[in-house]
């Protein structure tokens, strides 16, 4: 007889085919009923899906319920947190996952009491092998989940110890049959004997028999399902019918039981096998626009806004954490598994796009405020430009800056090697009003230019430099088109375009047909790509015009053309089919003295239901690929897929993997990595790295796919649920994909990670001018102020933090809970070496966890494939 611990819960998707607003309407009476039932039955408990956002939204409608929730949380009847939203565990960056926990835990502690300190993700579509490390960053030692396990060739038990790529570890409990294993519906209560015999007892036996588990965890709940009324009596009735003993339990109580077991096996690796449930291995390219926006916003926060906030504080510009926390919450609302995955209705997709719009505006506003206030403190003139470096090391290289000037007849000091990249002219305007000491006066406003420039600069660490320009007799140099040229080169490479192919030549190696674009029909839906039967992937011809631009320090190749592609899936299967032209622009850029090849592909998509992929031929014979993901380098090896895969898997376990920022191949003496901005999915095919750019579709849920046979995913397969069309997921219109190519000798993994991280360093500049107060949206409302005399003196070039460390700075930002302090998080990407940063102790840095809980006994060593969080008070000397 097995002891089964029964946990009543609800799984609460904030949005799916229904919107967040729909979910809030559903929560209104349901959550009130939960509170009433728990108050009337002190023996009962309920888990509210592990995310704080839904509670905040409910309390905004019922402020009077806040104290009731707090009482029940403190009585261990209601379990909330630790997440802010139920995150996807593969697609967001590591810092997003950590902040999701930090913000959720802080929110719970401040408003409702102690959160449930378990990494509870009951419905997420697979898990990064680094998730144990990310959970450990906030002190979480337990993990509960459903999807991704295999008990034949991966692990044996539903309960185990899960180890990260390094030495971080969590105790894990799996729901192999889903978070609804013990779901007691109204119908189940009416037919309780059948429920126990046909569903509950078999579920308990499955968990008990996968390893010797005398005690098992049985979740009872499903999406938006209410609390079980009088649960104690219901379980008493069940115990009369069951072959097992059923007890009311809680997740924390059961996980503590696992901590006392000495027989648990240890597993290391990702959890993404579709054995008992679908994990949607190809969801990483669905609604690719959302994924690229998510990545862009993450980078804006981490590489621009938060470091600028530290610089601002050092410059005496006071800021609160209110706007940045609101910004993070907007981003986190876009990162649950359905939301970021893209398996949502178009109605929801519009909401997601709007949240991104709001978040970009908040980020832009914070940055605008900081830059203008610092420029005011420096008393900048219109021909001075403030250029920032948000890295904690000195920067030497090229930055792009934007200026407004009445004329292109300007000059910079020779060392800057300034060149115009783009220009826009604003013509003169008549009868322009200006308020002066005399009142309102009207005059003619002269025309002016908006110029995007590239400058060679050296900048102090985490600081800024003021760069001046002057009027001149000659126009500033622009890029020059090289007539009849189809080659570009720099110190490291030569790229040649001929006969529709791109060849790359290095000093000791050549890569023929180096880059190509692949296309195939997509018979899948917003959960998965799936090939179209009788179709095959083709290489698209790179035909069209080739233009070469050259400046003092870079050369750029631009290939413009059109592809003729079948309009829809039906057209792909017939001869002489209906085709449409798909315009594209492929740009490749080589910069002087830089190894990385910069590239972009812009596609004006005009056709439906297809997949585009970028293929990079590496000429490297390697058994495994190396993917950067969540603070580590993951080794991925293609598995042999049996022709009878359907006998063991509910979807095809395709060798398509997730990655973050970079993926590559290495041999003994050679290595080549593809860097990307927001693409999340790749496949290794022989010596090629194939990056999925986009997989477009018009359906939320389709049955009988080649790679996913049987029912449709989602509720569209259920009785009374209609198929849902998703025309927005076809991503018609302009789509831009940015990438880079880095050739690197096999080297220290941290050095490689730092080289990759450097590629994402942004260009940030500001000019205090009066020609156009809408170039920076808030300029016209950020008025001049009188600064206090005691503020620190500022120089025209100033750096505030020099940390030249052998690891990557994952984030630097103002502390959430410690006044006048900032947080810096460091990531050790080596899978073997421990990195000692004890030199930082003498500089005033204290070791903490990501919750800013300082421990005097903690080590300043960063374990392999792990992170360390440090806190330091501001020093204004």
ZALUM-139850 format. One record per residue (C-alpha): residue in one letter; x negated, y, z negated. Coordinates in steps of 0.02 Angstrom, whole numbers, padded with zeros to 5 digits, always signed. Each point is the difference from the previous one (the first is absolute). Layout:
N
AXYZ ...
This chain:
877
X+00000+00000+00000 X-00067+00170+00051 X+00020+00162-00095 X+00059+00135+00119 X-00008+00184-00048 X+00140+00094+00084 X-00030+00184+00042 X+00148+00106+00057 X-00051+00137+00123 X+00053+00098+00151 X-00108+00026+00153 X+00024+00179+00057 X-00056+00050+00174 X+00009+00189-00002 X+00041-00009+00185 X+00010-00130+00137 X+00141-00003+00126 X+00085+00113-00131 X-00073+00167-00054 X-00070+00060-00166 X+00159+00100-00023 X+00103-00158+00026 X-00104-00088-00132 X+00028+00141-00123 X+00189-00014+00022 X-00015-00187-00033 X-00105+00032-00156 X+00127+00118-00076 X+00119-00127-00075 X-00117-00149+00007 X-00133+00078-00112 X+00133+00067-00120 X+00069-00176-00012 X-00174-00066-00040 X-00021+00124-00143 X+00171-00042-00071 X-00028-00188+00009 X-00171+00010-00085 X+00069+00111-00138 X+00142-00121-00033 X-00112-00156+00009 X-00165+00028-00092 X-00055-00178+00043 X+00003+00042+00186 X-00132+00086+00106 X-00017+00064+00177 X-00144+00044+00117 X+00029+00151+00109 X-00113-00051+00145 X-00163+00073-00064 X+00012+00173+00079 X+00031+00167-00085 X+00064+00099+00150 X+00170-00083-00003 X+00019+00041-00185 X-00050+00181+00027 X+00129+00012+00139 X+00135-00077-00110 X-00040+00115-00146 X+00011+00151+00116 X+00184-00049+00019 X+00021-00051-00182 X-00114+00105-00112 X+00096-00064-00151 X-00062-00176+00035 X-00183+00041-00029 X+00004-00029-00188 X+00101-00160+00023 X-00132-00067+00120 X-00139+00049-00120 X+00083-00091-00146 X+00023-00159+00102 X-00178+00006+00065 X-00067+00018-00178 X+00110-00145-00056 X-00077-00110+00137 X+00169-00026+00081 X-00027+00104+00155 X-00163-00020+00097 X-00057+00141+00115 X-00157+00040+00099 X-00145-00006+00026 X+00013+00056+00182 X+00070+00166+00058 X+00065-00090+00155 X-00013-00184+00048 X-00156+00019+00106 X-00049-00096+00154 X-00159-00093-00052 X-00093+00003+00165 X+00033+00159+00098 X-00030+00144-00123 X-00177+00049-00047 X-00071-00061-00166 X+00016+00174-00075 X+00186+00005+00044 X+00030-00165-00090 X-00096+00061-00153 X+00095+00166-00005 X+00165-00092+00019 X-00041-00089-00162 X-00072+00153-00088 X+00148+00111+00041 X+00127-00137-00040 X-00080-00043-00168 X-00020+00183-00050 X+00180+00034+00050 X+00063-00145-00105 X-00103+00045-00152 X+00050+00182+00005 X+00186-00026+00026 X+00055-00176-00045 X-00127-00091-00108 X-00125-00138+00038 X+00008-00070+00176 X-00010-00184+00045 X-00187-00019+00031 X+00017-00134+00134 X-00039+00018+00184 X+00177-00048+00047 X+00028-00009+00189 X+00141-00125+00029 X+00031+00029+00185 X-00159+00074+00077 X-00061-00074+00165 X-00168-00072-00053 X-00143+00059-00109 X-00175+00067+00020 X-00137-00106-00080 X-00053+00158-00093 X+00166+00026-00089 X-00065-00075-00165 X-00137+00132-00001 X+00124+00140+00032 X+00116-00062-00138 X-00147-00010-00121 X-00036+00185+00031 X+00149+00043-00111 X-00025-00144-00121 X+00128-00118+00077 X-00047-00183-00021 X+00158-00085+00067 X+00081-00017+00171 X+00171-00069+00051 X+00047-00023+00184 X+00092-00105+00127 X-00076-00013+00175 X-00164-00061+00072 X-00044-00164-00088 X-00038-00174+00063 X-00014-00146-00121 X-00085-00120+00120 X-00160+00084+00055 X-00007+00163-00099 X+00042-00039-00182 X+00095-00134-00094 X+00102+00090-00132 X+00129+00139-00001 X-00096+00069-00150 X-00184+00040+00018 X-00138+00125-00029 X-00025+00113+00151 X-00174+00070+00025 X-00046+00148+00110 X-00147+00003+00120 X-00105+00043-00153 X+00034-00053-00179 X+00165+00087-00037 X+00136-00119-00050 X+00187-00007-00036 X+00114-00139-00060 X+00123-00033+00140 X+00176-00074+00002 X+00079-00042+00166 X+00184-00014+00046 X-00023-00127+00141 X+00187-00006+00035 X+00029+00186-00019 X+00052+00124-00133 X+00178-00068+00015 X-00044-00178-00054 X+00120+00008-00148 X+00121+00129+00071 X+00168-00019-00088 X+00133+00080+00107 X+00186+00005-00039 X+00021-00150+00115 X-00138-00094-00094 X+00091+00027-00164 X+00159-00072+00076 X-00095-00154+00060 X-00130-00012-00137 X-00029-00188+00011 X-00036+00011+00186 X-00115+00150-00028 X-00100-00094-00131 X-00012-00163+00098 X-00030+00069+00174 X-00100+00156-00035 X-00062+00034-00175 X-00069-00170-00050 X-00084-00030+00170 X-00082+00172-00016 X-00063-00041-00175 X-00065-00169+00061 X-00093+00080+00146 X-00093+00117-00117 X-00030-00136-00130 X-00066-00126+00126 X-00125+00117+00081 X-00131-00037-00131 X+00046-00056-00175 X+00112+00142-00053 X+00105-00044-00151 X+00059+00180-00011 X+00058+00097+00152 X+00061+00174+00043 X+00169+00017+00084 X+00051+00171+00067 X+00185+00034+00013 X+00052+00142+00111 X+00004+00063+00178 X+00007+00164+00095 X+00109+00132-00087 X+00078-00135-00111 X+00078+00045-00166 X-00048-00068-00172 X+00074-00168-00052 X+00135+00034-00127 X-00009-00100-00161 X-00158-00087+00060 X-00024-00098-00162 X+00168-00088+00020 X-00034-00033+00184 X-00167-00083-00042 X+00083-00101-00138 X+00122-00067+00130 X-00145-00035+00120 X-00096-00096-00134 X+00146-00120-00016 X-00020-00042+00185 X-00186+00012+00032 X-00135-00132-00014 X-00111+00138-00070 X+00002+00124-00144 X+00039+00178+00053 X-00048+00148-00110 X+00020+00186+00017 X-00174+00064+00036 X-00096+00153+00056 X-00142+00020+00123 X-00124+00064-00132 X+00040-00144-00117 X-00026-00131+00136 X-00163+00078+00059 X-00067-00007-00178 X+00033-00188+00004 X-00109-00013+00155 X-00142+00091-00088 X-00004-00140-00129 X-00013-00138+00130 X-00172-00074+00031 X+00046-00105+00152 X+00036+00137+00128 X-00098-00007+00161 X-00086+00155+00071 X+00036+00059+00177 X-00094+00132+00100 X+00065+00072+00163 X+00150+00082+00078 X+00179-00063-00020 X+00076+00007+00175 X+00045-00176+00053 X+00181-00020+00062 X+00030-00173-00075 X+00158+00020-00104 X+00048+00176+00053 X-00039+00122+00138 X-00140+00126-00026 X+00018+00088+00168 X-00184-00010+00047 X+00023+00121+00145 X+00102+00135-00088 X-00159+00105-00007 X+00032+00071+00174 X+00189+00027-00006 X+00053+00184-00001 X-00183+00046+00020 X+00038+00186-00008 X+00052-00017-00183 X-00159-00095-00041 X-00111+00131+00083 X+00093+00140-00090 X-00022-00093-00164 X-00187-00017+00030 X-00016+00181+00052 X+00088+00059-00157 X-00106-00112-00111 X-00157+00073+00076 X+00063+00179-00016 X+00033-00026-00186 X-00161-00094-00038 X-00122+00089+00116 X+00072+00176+00001 X+00127+00051-00131 X-00066-00084-00157 X-00185+00045+00025 X+00054+00178+00043 X+00092+00006-00166 X-00164-00037-00090 X-00089+00135+00100 X+00143+00120-00040 X-00015-00031-00187 X-00187+00030+00010 X+00036+00164+00091 X+00120+00058-00136 X+00157-00032+00104 X+00127-00077-00119 X+00114-00139+00062 X+00123-00116-00085 X+00020-00185+00037 X+00186+00022+00038 X-00011+00020+00189 X-00130-00137+00025 X+00103-00124-00103 X+00153+00043+00103 X-00105-00027+00156 X-00058-00171-00060 X+00179-00051-00041 X+00057+00049+00175 X-00138-00110+00071 X+00037-00145-00117 X+00184+00005+00049 X-00062-00041+00176 X-00102-00153-00054 X+00118-00140-00057 X-00012-00158+00105 X+00154+00029+00108 X-00033+00186+00016 X-00183+00000+00051 X+00017-00167+00087 X+00134+00078+00109 X+00135-00133-00020 X+00133+00133-00025 X+00144+00073+00097 X-00025+00156+00106 X+00107+00094-00124 X-00129-00039-00134 X-00145+00036+00119 X+00066+00178+00020 X-00004+00019-00190 X-00178-00066-00006 X-00055+00121+00134 X+00080+00142-00097 X-00091-00050-00159 X-00163+00001+00096 X+00044+00173+00067 X+00031+00063-00177 X-00160-00079-00063 X-00107+00075+00138 X+00075+00170-00040 X-00042-00017-00185 X-00178-00054+00041 X-00022+00141+00125 X+00070+00126-00125 X-00118-00053-00140 X-00149+00009+00117 X+00056+00168+00069 X+00017+00073-00176 X-00171-00061-00055 X-00092+00062+00154 X+00079+00172-00001 X-00027+00027-00187 X-00185-00046+00016 X-00017+00115+00150 X+00079+00140-00102 X-00123-00030-00141 X-00142+00009+00127 X+00072+00159+00082 X-00018-00078+00171 X+00006+00107+00157 X+00085-00052+00163 X-00168-00049+00079 X-00043-00118-00141 X+00054-00182-00006 X+00009-00107-00155 X-00057-00179+00039 X+00027-00136-00131 X-00086-00163-00039 X+00110-00116-00102 X-00131-00137-00014 X-00107-00011-00157 X-00160-00002+00104 X-00080+00131+00111 X+00071+00003+00175 X-00107+00021+00156 X+00084-00016+00167 X+00142+00070+00103 X+00162+00078-00062 X+00148+00068+00096 X+00064+00170-00056 X+00145+00108+00058 X-00013+00189+00016 X+00105+00142+00069 X-00090+00138+00092 X+00049+00142+00118 X-00133-00055+00124 X-00104-00151+00048 X-00150+00116+00005 X-00067-00056-00167 X-00155-00087-00063 X-00057-00105-00147 X-00178-00019-00064 X-00098-00116+00117 X-00015-00142-00126 X+00187-00029+00008 X-00003-00042+00187 X+00181+00058+00012 X+00106-00057+00145 X+00185+00024+00042 X+00098-00162+00007 X+00175+00070+00027 X+00077+00171+00020 X+00171+00081-00001 X+00040+00180+00042 X+00137+00100-00088 X+00051+00149+00110 X+00025+00176-00067 X+00168+00047-00079 X+00091+00166+00002 X+00090+00090-00144 X-00078-00098-00142 X+00049+00059-00174 X-00128+00032-00136 X+00031+00066-00176 X-00126+00133-00051 X-00012+00132-00136 X+00104+00111+00116 X+00138-00130+00015 X+00038-00106+00153 X-00100+00038+00157 X+00013-00080+00172 X-00141-00033+00121 X-00064-00118+00134 X-00084-00158-00063 X-00146-00051+00112 X-00020-00174+00069 X-00120-00125-00077 X-00072-00175+00016 X+00018-00154-00108 X-00162-00097+00021 X-00047-00174-00057 X-00188-00004-00018 X-00130-00132-00038 X-00148+00054-00106 X-00155-00087-00064 X-00005+00035-00186 X-00078-00050-00164 X+00117+00013-00148 X-00026-00018-00188 X+00081-00148-00088 X+00182+00021-00053 X-00006+00183+00044 X+00005+00127+00138 X-00101+00118+00107 X+00049+00167+00077 X-00051+00009+00183 X+00003+00165+00094 X+00022+00043+00183 X-00026+00165+00090 X+00058+00090+00156 X-00108-00032+00153 X-00019+00052+00180 X+00025-00176+00067 X+00138-00126-00026 X-00034-00144-00118 X-00049-00160+00089 X+00137-00123+00046 X-00006-00180+00054 X-00052-00018+00183 X+00079-00128+00114 X-00129-00106+00091 X+00062-00021+00179 X+00003-00175+00074 X-00071-00079-00157 X+00060-00161-00082 X-00138-00028-00128 X-00039+00073-00171 X-00148-00030-00114 X-00088+00050-00161 X-00152-00059-00100 X+00078-00171-00030 X+00121-00040+00140 X+00049+00017+00180 X+00181-00028+00052 X+00041-00028+00183 X+00170-00011+00085 X+00008-00085+00169 X+00118-00115+00095 X+00129+00013-00139 X-00120-00062-00133 X-00095+00081-00144 X-00176-00061-00033 X-00106+00046-00151 X-00190-00001+00000 X-00110+00009-00155 X-00187+00000-00016 X-00012-00189-00005 X+00173-00060+00047 X+00139+00023+00125 X+00186-00027-00024 X+00084-00026+00168 X+00188+00031+00009 X-00018+00065-00177 X+00175+00072-00028 X+00164-00057+00076 X+00186+00017-00036 X+00117-00150-00010 X+00189-00007+00019 X+00134-00132-00025 X+00186-00009-00025 X+00063+00000-00180 X+00148-00114-00029 X-00012+00036-00187 X+00088+00120-00115 X-00042+00126-00136 X-00070-00141-00106 X-00114-00087+00125 X-00078+00002+00170 X+00040-00156+00099 X-00051-00043+00179 X+00132-00003+00135 X+00023-00175+00069 X-00074-00020+00174 X-00095+00165-00021 X-00188+00022-00028 X-00115+00138-00058 X-00085+00099+00138 X-00148+00118+00009 X+00059+00170+00060 X-00101+00079+00140 X-00098+00157-00046 X+00033+00091+00161 X+00014+00187+00020 X-00105+00155-00011 X-00157+00014-00105 X-00062+00167-00066 X-00158+00035-00100 X-00019+00151-00115 X-00168+00051-00070 X-00057+00122-00134 X-00161+00032-00094 X+00027-00147-00115 X+00128-00120+00072 X+00064-00081+00159 X+00178-00058+00024 X+00076-00117+00130 X+00186+00020+00037 X+00092-00130+00103 X+00177+00044+00054 X+00114-00123+00084 X+00166-00091+00003 X+00049-00181-00028 X+00149-00074+00090 X+00090-00109-00128 X+00166-00095-00002 X+00132+00107-00082 X+00074-00133-00116 X-00014-00184-00043 X+00113-00058+00140 X-00107+00093+00127 X-00156-00092-00059 X+00067-00167+00061 X+00047+00042+00180 X-00100+00043+00155 X+00015+00171+00083 X+00062+00062-00165 X+00057+00169-00062 X-00158+00088-00063 X-00037+00168-00077 X-00159+00100-00001 X-00087+00014-00169 X-00123+00146+00000 X-00155-00019-00107 X-00158+00096-00045 X-00154-00090-00065 X-00136+00110-00075 X-00173-00055-00052 X-00122+00121-00082 X-00185-00010-00041 X-00076+00128-00119 X-00186+00038-00007 X-00095-00099-00132 X+00154-00099-00053 X+00022-00189+00020 X+00189-00006-00006 X+00097+00005+00163 X+00160+00100-00025 X+00152-00051+00099 X+00185+00031+00019 X+00138-00071+00106 X+00156+00105+00029 X+00146-00093+00077 X+00164+00078+00055 X+00104-00155-00027 X+00146-00015+00122 X+00038-00186-00010 X+00082-00116-00126 X-00047-00149-00108 X-00185-00023+00031 X-00164-00014-00094 X-00156+00102+00040 X-00170-00053-00064 X-00177+00069+00009 X-00132-00131+00041 X-00183+00033-00042 X-00125-00126+00067 X-00140-00020-00127 X-00114-00131+00079 X-00026-00067-00177 X+00023-00185-00033 X+00071-00010-00176 X+00115-00125-00084 X+00079+00130-00113 X+00057+00180+00014 X-00033+00127-00137 X+00143+00114-00049 X-00005+00145-00121 X+00149-00011-00118 X+00034+00073-00172 X-00176+00030-00061 X-00080-00154+00075 X-00055-00086+00159 X+00107-00153+00036 X-00066-00145+00104 X+00138-00065+00114 X-00015-00159+00099 X+00121-00058+00133 X+00090-00158-00054 X+00046-00136+00121 X+00187+00004+00027 X+00084-00167+00027 X+00121-00020+00143 X+00118-00068-00132 X-00016+00155-00110 X+00189+00012-00017 X-00001-00157-00108 X-00094+00093-00138 X+00029+00186+00029 X+00155+00108+00018 X-00092+00118+00117 X-00157-00028+00103 X-00155+00030-00109 X-00083+00102+00136 X-00180+00057-00020 X+00048+00182-00008 X-00070+00089-00152 X+00021+00164-00091 X-00139+00126-00026 X-00030+00175-00061 X-00107+00124+00098 X-00127-00123+00075 X-00026-00177+00065 X-00154-00077+00079 X-00106-00147+00050 X-00177-00034-00057 X-00139-00116+00053 X-00173-00019-00076 X-00068+00154+00089 X+00151+00093+00063 X+00166+00071-00054 X+00141+00097+00080 X+00149+00078-00090 X+00159+00080+00063 X+00060+00146-00107 X+00182+00053+00011 X+00120+00131-00065 X+00158-00086-00055 X+00001-00160+00101 X+00018-00148-00119 X-00010-00162+00098 X-00133-00093+00098 X-00043-00167+00078 X-00169-00076+00039 X+00002-00082+00172 X-00167-00080+00041 X-00124+00145-00011 X+00135+00132+00017 X+00082+00105-00134 X+00180+00034+00052 X+00088+00140-00095 X+00189+00014+00012 X+00050+00178+00042 X+00189-00017+00004 X+00136-00133+00010 X+00163+00078+00055 X+00171-00078-00019 X+00185+00041+00004 X+00067-00118-00132 X+00002-00018-00190 X+00001-00190-00014 X+00009-00124+00146 X+00024-00188-00007 X-00099-00139+00086 X-00163+00090+00034 X-00145-00097+00075 X-00109+00038-00152 X+00145+00002-00124 X+00130-00131+00043 X+00170-00015-00080 X+00099+00134-00088 X-00025+00185+00020 X-00094+00086-00140 X+00097+00116-00114 X+00185+00006-00030 X+00041-00002+00186 X+00000-00190-00013 X+00133-00004-00136 X+00187-00020+00019 X+00085+00164+00041 X-00163+00092+00038 X-00020+00070+00174 X-00160+00011+00101 X-00075+00173-00017 X-00079+00091+00146 X-00152+00110-00031 X-00034+00110+00152 X-00117+00111-00103 X-00113-00151-00027 X-00033+00000+00188 X-00113+00151-00035 X+00039+00085+00164 X-00107+00154+00029 X-00178+00051-00041 X-00100-00115-00113 X-00182+00037-00042 X-00122-00129-00066 X-00170+00053-00067 X-00147-00117-00020 X-00189-00007-00014 X-00134-00128+00041 X-00149-00025-00116 X-00146-00113+00045 X-00098-00043-00155 X-00139-00120-00047 X+00058-00114-00142 X-00034+00103-00154 X+00052+00029-00179 X+00190-00004-00008 X+00010+00160-00099 X-00106+00090+00129 X+00118-00063+00135 X+00152+00054-00101 X-00075+00173-00025 X-00035+00014+00187 X+00180-00047+00037 X+00067+00119-00133 X-00101+00143+00073 X+00093-00017+00165 X+00161+00051-00088 X-00075+00160-00073 X+00114+00143+00056 X-00039+00173+00067 X+00075+00133-00115 X-00017+00186+00030 X+00090+00163-00033 X-00007+00175+00071 X+00082+00144-00094 X+00071+00100+00145 X+00153+00107+00040 X+00028-00046+00182 X+00117-00146-00031 X+00064-00037-00176 X+00087-00159+00059 X-00157-00093+00057 X-00002-00049-00184 X+00186-00008-00041 X-00004+00077-00173 X-00127+00139+00032 X+00134+00133+00014 X+00067-00041-00174 X-00163-00027-00095 X-00027+00180-00052 X-00162+00075-00063 X-00019-00008-00188 X-00112+00078-00131 X-00120-00132-00065 X-00059-00003-00180 X-00174+00073-00030 X-00057-00153-00097 X+00020-00119+00147 X-00162-00085+00062 X-00104+00096+00125 X+00010-00073+00175 X-00136-00003+00131 X+00021-00011+00189 X-00066-00179-00007 X+00038-00108-00150 X+00007-00185-00044 X+00080-00063-00159 X-00038-00186-00011 X-00145-00096+00074 X+00021-00188-00020 X-00114-00092+00120 X+00046-00175-00056 X-00022-00171+00084 X+00190-00026-00002 X+00153+00077+00081 X+00099+00137-00088 X+00176-00070+00011 X+00082+00157-00073 X-00034+00158-00096 X+00147+00096-00074 X+00060+00101-00151 X+00040-00111-00150 X+00183-00034-00033 X-00005-00020-00189 X-00161+00086-00057 X-00004+00190+00002 X-00140+00090+00094 X-00072-00162+00068 X-00016-00092+00164 X-00006-00182+00051 X-00122-00082+00120 X+00022-00180+00057 X-00145-00096+00077 X+00012-00158+00106 X-00136-00132+00014 X+00025-00086+00168 X-00139-00126-00026 X+00063-00177-00029 X-00159-00047-00092 X-00088+00146-00082 X+00051+00088-00161 X-00032+00188+00010 X-00057+00096-00153 X+00057+00183-00009 X-00053+00030-00181 X-00092+00157+00061 X+00173+00081-00004 X+00016-00023-00187 X-00127+00137-00035 X+00099+00115+00116 X+00153-00013-00111 X+00098-00135+00092 X+00098-00121-00109 X+00059-00171+00058 X+00189-00021+00001 X+00132-00100+00088 X+00107+00078+00135 X+00124+00054-00135 X-00139+00110-00071 X-00011-00104-00158 X-00182+00026-00051 X-00099-00143-00075 X-00166+00040-00084 X-00051-00183+00013 X+00026-00017+00186 X-00147-00031+00115 X-00059+00119+00136 X-00028-00149+00113 X+00113-00029+00150 X+00026-00184+00033 X-00002-00068+00178 X+00154+00046+00104 X+00067+00104-00143 X+00026+00178-00058 X-00037+00111-00149 X+00095+00154-00059 X-00094+00142-00083 X+00069+00155-00087 X-00094+00163-00028 X+00046+00167-00073 X-00022+00150+00116 X-00167+00085-00022 X+00009+00183+00052 X-00184+00041-00031 
